[in-house]
């Protein structure tokens, strides 16, 4: 009886609900990869991707390392792209080498203090090694190999070795963690040599960094080819050779052609090459044979690659 009377009384008076919408602008932390005192191009592509998340997005670059090389890289990072609003530097011997475990702990500590909405890294060996570990520590699911950003929570990524594209909507808690294909986010020409509007550089306080990870992994060594050509993951042009080259001596021409074009040179079978082309959206040049006369260029639309005869 009392319940009915209460409901009757409530039905006669209007109900007013007070709703407060809290709108937070996007803020993104980009994991920066550097070498010999400069930021790698894949990191700048990650900044380009971060800026496309939102117009008012605040982009911070995180660098870790030690010594003069880190200081030079921080200066380069401050002016590598006009979208960079802050450069965070973690200077410690613990980060002398890019080992995933200390880096993941660093990202966790930075996120807990900064509460970024997104964390972005290039889909390189550096990013793919660190981001999943950091995501596990933060208890979120990362979205990998993003090639298109539709909104701050909707992304496109290739699946089935690049044969299909999948649209993914992120509905989890912050941060939304992404690795991006650098070839899908080209660097604007103006940002390559930009030296104005340098972002402020701040040093990260590492006094609260958990050191339980020490000893779980050990740096052994690093091997790389001293070549001016780009690596495979960021190359816009890829040159490879087929059976028509016949001998190891002729395969050396692939390297020479790659040097002339500023491309990456690899040797794979056609199926792997086609999957690579679909996944990375790179121009693929397949040297099929060697001739002495004029070059003969033709395009095979079915295989999505260029086949031509190379003149010696």
C-alpha positions in Angstrom: 0.0 0.0 0.0 2.7 2.4 0.9 4.6 1.5 -2.2 1.6 2.3 -4.4 1.2 5.7 -2.7 4.9 6.5 -3.3 4.7 5.5 -7.0 1.5 7.6 -7.4 3.2 10.6 -5.8 6.3 10.3 -8.0 4.2 10.0 -11.2 2.7 13.4 -10.5 6.0 15.2 -10.2 8.6 15.5 -13.0 11.9 13.8 -12.4 15.1 15.7 -13.2 18.3 13.8 -13.8 21.6 15.7 -13.6 24.1 14.3 -16.1 27.7 15.4 -16.2 29.8 14.5 -19.3 33.5 14.4 -18.7 35.4 14.9 -21.9 39.1 14.1 -21.9 41.2 15.1 -24.8 43.4 12.4 -26.4 46.9 12.1 -25.2 49.4 9.7 -26.8 52.7 8.3 -25.8 54.9 7.2 -28.6 57.8 4.8 -27.9 60.8 6.2 -29.7 63.5 4.1 -31.3 66.8 5.9 -31.8 70.2 5.0 -33.0 73.5 6.9 -33.3 71.9 10.1 -31.8 68.9 10.3 -34.1 65.3 9.2 -34.2 64.5 6.4 -36.7 62.0 7.1 -39.5 59.6 4.5 -38.2 59.2 6.5 -35.0 58.3 9.7 -36.9 55.7 7.6 -38.8 54.3 6.6 -35.4 54.0 10.3 -34.5 52.1 10.9 -37.8 49.7 8.0 -36.9 49.3 9.4 -33.3 48.3 12.8 -34.7 45.6 11.3 -36.8 43.9 9.9 -33.7 42.5 13.3 -32.8 42.9 16.9 -33.9 43.6 18.0 -30.3 45.8 15.1 -29.5 48.9 15.8 -27.3 51.8 13.6 -28.5 54.7 12.8 -26.1 57.8 10.9 -27.3 59.5 8.5 -24.8 63.2 7.8 -25.2 65.4 5.6 -23.1 69.1 5.0 -23.1 72.2 6.5 -21.7 75.1 8.8 -22.6 75.6 11.4 -25.3 73.8 9.4 -27.9 70.5 9.7 -25.9 71.0 13.5 -25.5 71.5 13.9 -29.2 68.5 11.7 -30.0 66.4 13.8 -27.6 67.3 17.0 -29.4 66.4 15.4 -32.7 63.1 14.1 -31.3 62.1 17.6 -30.1 62.2 18.9 -33.7 61.5 15.7 -35.7 57.8 16.6 -36.2 55.6 19.7 -35.3 53.0 17.5 -33.6 55.4 16.5 -30.8 54.4 18.4 -27.7 56.8 16.8 -25.2 59.9 14.6 -25.1 60.4 12.3 -22.1 63.9 11.0 -21.5 64.8 8.0 -19.3 68.5 8.3 -18.8 69.9 5.2 -17.1 72.4 2.4 -17.7 69.5 0.0 -17.3 68.3 1.2 -20.8 71.7 1.1 -22.5 70.3 -1.6 -24.7 66.7 -1.9 -25.9 65.8 -4.9 -23.8 62.0 -5.5 -23.6 61.7 -6.2 -19.9 63.0 -2.9 -18.5 61.3 -1.0 -21.3 57.9 -2.6 -20.5 58.3 -1.6 -16.8 59.2 1.9 -17.9 56.1 2.2 -20.0 53.9 0.9 -17.2 55.4 3.5 -14.8 54.9 6.3 -17.3 51.3 5.3 -17.9 50.5 5.1 -14.3 51.7 8.7 -13.8 50.6 10.2 -17.1 47.4 8.3 -17.8 47.7 8.5 -21.6 44.7 7.5 -23.7 46.9 5.8 -26.4 50.3 4.3 -26.6 51.8 3.9 -30.1 54.9 2.2 -31.5 56.1 1.3 -34.9 55.5 -2.3 -36.0 59.3 -3.0 -35.9 61.2 -5.6 -33.9 61.6 -2.9 -31.3 57.9 -2.1 -30.9 56.7 -5.7 -31.3 59.1 -6.8 -28.6 58.1 -4.2 -26.0 54.4 -3.3 -26.6 52.9 -6.8 -25.8 54.8 -7.0 -22.6 53.8 -3.5 -21.6 50.2 -4.3 -22.5 50.2 -7.4 -20.3 51.5 -5.3 -17.3 48.7 -2.8 -17.9 46.1 -5.5 -18.4 44.9 -4.3 -21.9 44.8 -5.9 -25.3 47.1 -4.3 -28.0 46.0 -3.8 -31.6 48.9 -4.7 -33.9 49.9 -3.8 -37.5 47.4 -0.9 -37.9 47.4 0.5 -41.5 44.5 3.0 -41.1 43.0 5.0 -38.3 39.3 5.7 -38.7 38.8 7.3 -35.3 40.4 7.3 -31.9 38.9 3.8 -31.2 38.5 2.3 -34.7 41.4 0.9 -36.7 42.1 -1.2 -39.8 44.6 -4.0 -39.9 45.5 -6.8 -42.3 44.7 -10.4 -41.6 45.4 -13.7 -43.4 48.8 -12.5 -44.5 47.4 -9.4 -46.1 44.7 -11.1 -48.1 41.9 -9.4 -46.1 41.5 -6.2 -44.0 39.8 -6.2 -40.6 38.2 -3.2 -39.0 38.7 -3.3 -35.2 36.9 -1.2 -32.6 38.6 -0.8 -29.2 36.3 -0.9 -26.3 38.7 -1.6 -23.4 40.1 0.6 -20.7 42.9 3.1 -21.3 45.4 3.0 -22.7 44.6 1.8 -26.2 47.9 0.3 -27.4 48.8 0.2 -31.1 51.6 -0.9 -33.4 51.4 0.8 -36.8 52.9 -0.1 -40.2 55.2 2.8 -41.0 54.7 2.5 -44.7 51.0 3.3 -44.2 51.8 6.6 -42.4 54.3 8.4 -44.6 56.3 11.3 -43.2 55.4 14.7 -44.7 58.4 16.3 -46.5 58.1 19.5 -44.3 58.6 17.5 -41.1 61.8 15.9 -42.1 63.9 19.1 -41.8 61.7 21.0 -39.3 63.8 22.8 -36.7 61.2 25.3 -35.4 58.8 24.8 -32.5 61.1 22.5 -30.6 59.2 20.5 -28.0 60.4 20.8 -24.3 62.6 17.9 -23.0 61.8 16.5 -19.6 63.8 13.8 -17.7 61.8 10.9 -16.2 62.1 10.3 -12.5 63.2 6.7 -12.2 63.3 6.5 -8.4 60.0 4.5 -8.4 61.0 2.1 -11.2 60.5 -1.5 -10.1 63.8 -3.3 -10.6 62.5 -6.9 -10.1 63.0 -7.5 -13.8 66.8 -7.2 -13.6 68.5 -10.5 -14.4 65.6 -12.0 -16.3 67.3 -11.2 -19.6 70.8 -10.3 -20.7 72.1 -8.4 -23.7 74.4 -10.6 -25.9 75.1 -8.6 -29.0 73.7 -6.7 -32.0 74.4 -7.5 -35.6 73.4 -5.3 -38.5 74.3 -4.6 -42.1 76.0 -1.2 -42.7 74.0 -0.2 -45.7 72.3 3.0 -46.7 69.2 1.1 -47.9 66.1 1.0 -45.6 65.1 -2.0 -43.7 62.4 -4.3 -45.0 59.7 -3.1 -42.7 59.9 0.5 -43.7 60.9 0.3 -47.3 58.7 1.8 -50.0 60.4 -0.2 -52.7 61.5 -3.9 -52.4 63.7 -5.6 -55.0 64.0 -9.3 -55.2 65.2 -12.0 -57.7 63.5 -15.0 -59.2 64.7 -18.3 -60.7 65.5 -16.5 -64.0 68.7 -15.1 -62.5 70.0 -18.7 -62.4 73.2 -18.2 -60.5 74.5 -16.6 -57.3 76.6 -14.1 -59.3 73.5 -12.8 -61.1 71.8 -12.3 -57.7 74.4 -9.7 -56.9 72.6 -7.5 -59.5 69.6 -7.4 -57.2 71.7 -5.7 -54.5 73.1 -3.2 -57.1 69.6 -2.4 -58.3 68.4 -2.0 -54.8 71.2 0.5 -54.1 70.3 2.5 -57.2 66.6 2.7 -56.2 67.2 3.2 -52.5 65.2 0.0 -51.9 65.5 -3.0 -49.7 66.8 -6.2 -51.3 65.5 -9.7 -50.3 65.2 -13.2 -51.8 61.9 -14.9 -51.3 59.6 -17.1 -53.3 56.7 -15.6 -55.2 54.0 -16.5 -52.6 55.9 -15.0 -49.7 56.6 -11.9 -51.8 53.0 -11.4 -52.8 51.9 -11.7 -49.1 54.6 -9.2 -48.2 53.4 -6.8 -50.8 49.8 -7.0 -49.6 50.8 -6.6 -46.0 53.2 -3.7 -46.3 51.8 -1.9 -49.4 55.3 -1.6 -50.9 56.3 -1.4 -54.6 57.6 -4.8 -55.4 60.2 -5.2 -58.2 60.9 -8.8 -59.3 64.0 -9.2 -61.5 63.1 -12.2 -63.7 65.9 -12.4 -66.2 69.0 -10.8 -67.6 69.3 -9.4 -71.1 71.9 -7.4 -73.1 69.4 -5.4 -75.2 67.0 -2.6 -74.1 65.1 -3.0 -70.8 61.6 -4.5 -71.2 59.1 -3.4 -68.6 55.8 -5.0 -68.0 53.2 -5.0 -65.2 51.5 -8.2 -64.0 48.2 -7.1 -62.5 47.3 -10.6 -61.2 50.4 -10.8 -59.0 50.6 -7.1 -58.1 54.3 -6.8 -58.9 56.5 -5.4 -61.6 58.4 -7.9 -63.8 61.2 -6.6 -66.0 64.5 -7.6 -67.6 67.6 -6.0 -66.2 70.2 -4.7 -68.5 73.8 -5.3 -67.5 
